[in-house]
């Protein structure tokens, strides 16, 4: 590679790397909606909890953040409502139901169906334990089967023993809880402003939706990190026999203190907000690969629509290195001839072009803009003759003709509509392309 081509290639490569870095550094790596448990007939016997319907599903929603990032808040405003909805009411334990995970008494988790209560969270599943995906749980269960008191009916063998095929790990094996070595799971300076979720997520409530345009459920710096190296944070546990859907908006703090907002919808994006399709459920799918033209940064899952790989190149048909295979135009890659090659080595980027090609000083094209006739003057043409091709702005050939061995040739363009055209002039192997404006 010629040394004076390196700076430009370096610039293009750096630009490409910067795009990939922006994607790679996305603070939200994933949103995990886990089917935590599916209730059976025995679970419905626990009348202390309020009669959990058989077949109810308990979902846990986890947000997987990049390393070093922390969760500061869940929020909703007029542009981005916080919405958590089911087609049936959420299950709230009548006796020990709470609004937030860190309010659940750790000692009550093994009592009947308390562990299936619906609540919101900033990481905690009880006042002493964090919630983690069951697949990451390595210390077994404290809430299911023989560990459970059986509830009001005192079922032999306890409750929460169902092992539906849709559940990856039974609660009797893994409960998705991790301890804090005697610590407490209260988020730092936990606070709630605006609409209080207690109206939907508390004992004795029967509501199928929490929808707010004015709520912030948050904490102070440094925010909440996941309890494991994966930095996965539990944000909700929701039990319902209906179909779940949600749109979440979150505040994320990076390790350097930068506070960013990620929203489920891109219909309105205010300063500091970034849309993420991961925050909607069921997710809206699209192309998730930034190396393709179809890439949709708001897609929450990949639907196979990535079809057209991005190819960088010069897409100007007037350039000697026009690349018909490119679909992402990089103007600084275009070369038009000697002294018009953006500092590139013309012999390298246009190897089929004679290095002694016509220079703009060799040919006079007047007037430009033109009304009716183009006048071409050239000593080279006068001695050797030549040919011309007139193309429209998209590179389609409109007319071709010969140039006489005379000091001056004329091309009639009076019948052409106003616009930008390309005039390609050639004398043997030497060529020149000029932009013409027709008025």
Secondary structure, 3 states (H helix, E strand, C coil): CCHHHHHHHHHHHHHHHHHHHHHHCCCEEEEEEEEEEECCCCHHHCCCCCCCCCCCEEEEEEEEECCCCEEEEEEECCCCCEEEEECCCECCCCCCCCCEHHHCCHHHCCCCCHHHCCEECCCECCCCEEECCHHHCCCCCCCCHHHCCCHHHCCCCCCCCCCCCCCCCCCCCCCCEEECCCCCCCCCCCEEEECCHHHCCCCCCCCCEEEECCEEEECCCCCECCCCCCCEEEEEEEEECCCEEEECCEEEECCCCCEEEEECCCCCCCCCEEECHHHEECCCEEECCCCECCECCCCCEECCCCCCECCEECCCCCCCCCCCCCCEECHHHCCCCCCCCCCCCHHHHCCCCCCCCCCHHHCEEECCCECCEEEEECHHHHHHCEEEEEEECCCCEEEEEEECCCCEEEEECCCCCCEEEEEEEEECCEEEEEEEEEC
